[in-house]
Amino acid sequence: KFETDGVVLDEERSMSAFAIDFNTTISFTETYIVGEMVFINVDVPQTYTQQYGNKQKGYFVDVVQPILKRKILDWEKATFNIAARVDYIDWNVGTFTQTNSNIGDHLFAITPAVSFRPTQQTVFRLNYRRQWQTDILENPAAQKASWYFGFSTYF
């Protein structure tokens, strides 16, 4: 927002993003692979400190492998899957001007999962996520782990 109630707060600034999406299924194994990569440039004012990154990048890749597909109860093509996901994001690409050292502020995560699809339109997924996140000074990564359960359906 560069203007409020007719008062100009700053010059108009730009943001651009370049993203690549990918998905495919390997037919003979039925392995499903989906991913995305993005590069972002933000016009950050020169007066802001370097903690406000003007370049960002990130990606994720999710691989899902069916391990059992058969009739279960009333579901004709129920499927159990194993999956793995990798995430990476760097909120501040580059180096500090004064020291030429790397600006941290990035996250890496690995998430194995198991899922059940009673139909093609519904999925239950149990995930275990391990995450490593550095601060702007690139101190040793803070590690986190979490379990989460997801449910989605389309109708």
N, C-alpha and C positions, 0 to 999 in steps of 0.2 A: 504494500500500500504506500503510494508516494504522495497521496493527497487526502486530507480530511476536512470536511465542511468547507471546501473551496480553498483551504490553506495548503500550499505546496510544502511538503515536509522534506522531500529529497527529489533528485532527478529520477525519472523512470529508469528502472534497471531490468536487465534481461536474465533469463534462465533458459538453457537449452539442454535437451536430453536426447541421447542416441541409444536406442535399445534394440536388442536382437532377441527374438523368441524362437524357441526350437522345440518340436516334439515329434516323436516317431515311435513306431512299434516294430520291433524285430520279429518278423512273422514266424519263423520256425521255433522261437522260444517264448513268444508272446510277451517279451520284455518291453515295458513302456518307459520311455525316457522323455522327460520334459525339462527345459531349462530356460534361463533368461540371463542376459548380461546387459548392464546399463552403464553409460558414462554420462556424467552431468557436469555442466559448467554454469556457475552462478556469478553474476556481476556483483561482487561484494564491495562496499565502499572502501577506499584506501585507508580511511581513518579507523576501520575496525581492526582489532587484533587478529593475529594469524590463527587463533582458535576457530574463527569463522571460515571454514574451508570454501574456496571458490571452485574446487574440483572434487568430485566424488565418483566412486565406481563401486560396482558390486555384481554378484552373480549368485545363482543357485542352480543346482542340478538335482533332480529327483528321479530315481530309478525304482520301478515297481516290477516285481517278478511274481507272476502267479505260480503257486506251488500245488494247489489242489482246486480242481474245477469239476463239480458234479452236482447232482440233485441232493439237496439237504432240506428236509421237511417238505414244504410246498414250493420251494424255490428250485426251479429247473436247472439254472446255470449259476449256482452259488460259487463264489471263488474266495479262497484264502490266498493272501499275498504276503510277501516280505518286501520291505522297501528300505531305501537308504537315501538320505538327502544331505547335501553339502551346501552351506551358505557362507558367503564372504561379503563384507562391505567395508569400504574405507571411506569414512566421512570427511577426510581431509587429506587428499593426495598431495604429496610434495614434501618439501624440506623447509625448515625455519630459515628465514633470511639471515639472521645474525650468526647462527652456528652451522648452517648447512646440514644439520642433523635431521633425520626423518621425523616427520610429524606422525604421531601414533594415531589414536582415535579410530581403531578398526576392530572388527568382530569376525570370528571364524566359528562355525558350528557344524557338528556332525549329528545327524538324527536317524538312527535305525528305527524301523517301525514294523508292525504287523497289522494287517487289515483284513476285514471280512466284507465282501460285497454280496449280499443276498440277491441283488439284482444289479444291472448295469447302472441304474440311477441312484443307488444308495450305497453308502460306505460307512463303516465303523473303523476307526484307526487309532491304535495305541502307539504312542511315540515316546522315545527316551532321547532327550536332547542334551548333548555336551557342548558347552560354549566357552570360548576364550575371548576376552575383550580387553584391549589395552586402552589406557587413557591417552591424552594428547601428548604427554611426555614419553610415551612408550615404556612406562614402567612394566614390570612383569604382569602378565595377563591375569585378570580376575577370572576365576573359573566358576562356572555354574553348571548345575545339572538339574533337569526337571523331567517329570513324566507328564504327559498330557494326552487327553482322550478327545477325539474328534468324531463328529457325526455330520454327515451331509446327505441331503436327498434332493432330487429335482422332480417336480410334478407339474 
